[in-house]
Amino acid sequence: MKLMSNISKQVIFRGHVQGVGFRYTARNIVRGYLVTGYIRNQDDGSVEAVLQGTEADVQACIDEIQEYFGGYIRSVNISPMVYNPNWTEFEITF
């Protein structure tokens, strides 16, 4: 059953975010929260993450990832998405 407070956000990280362990470190950060979704490299050199959970948990994940990789991230674009209740984990996809 979906809680009304659950949200979904697409986050695009740009900068030197491929080849630096970004996806694996981000996955480890996200696993510390009640967040589902995925993270993957994009052909344009960016990394896309879809994060689902409470507003507080999703924002905390984004903040922690940005803090950890601050020297590598040039920009972050965040867009709301439709919540997908079928996602039960946070995974790296290819």
C-alpha positions as CSV (number, residue, x, y, z in Angstrom):
1,M,0.0,0.0,0.0
2,K,1.4,3.3,-1.1
3,L,1.8,6.0,1.6
4,M,0.5,9.3,0.6
5,S,3.8,10.9,1.7
6,N,5.9,8.9,-0.8
7,I,7.3,10.9,-3.8
8,S,9.4,10.1,-6.8
9,K,12.2,12.3,-8.3
10,Q,14.4,12.0,-11.2
11,V,17.9,13.5,-10.5
12,I,20.4,14.1,-13.3
13,F,24.0,14.7,-12.1
14,R,26.4,16.3,-14.5
15,G,30.1,16.8,-14.3
16,H,32.9,14.3,-13.8
17,V,30.4,11.7,-12.5
18,Q,31.3,8.6,-14.6
19,G,34.4,6.5,-13.9
20,V,34.7,7.7,-10.3
21,G,32.6,5.1,-8.4
22,F,29.6,7.4,-8.4
23,R,26.8,4.9,-8.9
24,Y,28.2,2.4,-6.4
25,T,28.9,5.0,-3.8
26,A,25.4,6.6,-4.4
27,R,23.8,3.2,-4.0
28,N,25.5,2.7,-0.7
29,I,24.4,6.1,0.5
30,V,20.8,5.5,-0.6
31,R,20.7,2.1,1.1
32,G,20.9,3.9,4.4
33,Y,17.4,5.3,3.8
34,L,14.0,3.9,3.0
35,V,14.3,4.8,-0.7
36,T,13.8,2.7,-3.8
37,G,14.6,3.3,-7.5
38,Y,17.7,3.1,-9.6
39,I,20.8,4.8,-10.8
40,R,22.5,4.5,-14.2
41,N,25.0,6.1,-16.5
42,Q,23.7,8.1,-19.5
43,D,25.3,8.2,-22.9
44,D,25.9,12.0,-22.6
45,G,28.2,11.4,-19.6
46,S,25.7,12.3,-16.9
47,V,24.2,9.9,-14.3
48,E,20.5,9.5,-13.8
49,A,19.0,8.5,-10.5
50,V,15.3,7.9,-9.7
51,L,14.7,8.1,-6.0
52,Q,11.4,7.2,-4.3
53,G,10.4,7.5,-0.7
54,T,9.4,10.2,1.7
55,E,10.3,13.7,0.8
56,A,12.7,13.8,3.7
57,D,14.5,10.6,2.8
58,V,14.7,11.5,-0.9
59,Q,16.1,14.9,-0.1
60,A,18.5,13.5,2.4
61,C,19.9,11.1,-0.2
62,I,20.3,13.9,-2.8
63,D,22.0,16.1,-0.2
64,E,24.4,13.4,0.9
65,I,25.3,12.4,-2.6
66,Q,26.0,16.0,-3.5
67,E,28.1,16.5,-0.4
68,Y,30.1,13.4,-1.0
69,F,30.8,14.1,-4.7
70,G,30.8,17.9,-4.4
71,G,34.1,18.2,-6.3
72,Y,32.8,16.1,-9.2
73,I,29.3,17.5,-9.7
74,R,28.9,20.5,-12.0
75,S,25.1,20.6,-11.9
76,V,22.0,18.7,-10.6
77,N,18.6,18.8,-12.3
78,I,15.7,17.4,-10.2
79,S,12.3,16.7,-11.7
80,P,9.2,15.1,-10.1
81,M,8.1,11.7,-11.4
82,V,5.1,9.5,-11.0
83,Y,5.6,7.2,-8.0
84,N,6.0,3.5,-9.0
85,P,4.9,1.2,-6.2
86,N,6.5,-1.8,-8.0
87,W,10.0,-0.8,-7.1
88,T,11.1,-2.4,-3.9
89,E,14.9,-1.8,-3.9
90,F,17.4,0.7,-5.1
91,E,19.6,-0.8,-7.9
92,I,22.3,0.1,-10.3
93,T,20.9,-0.5,-13.9
94,F,22.8,-0.4,-17.1
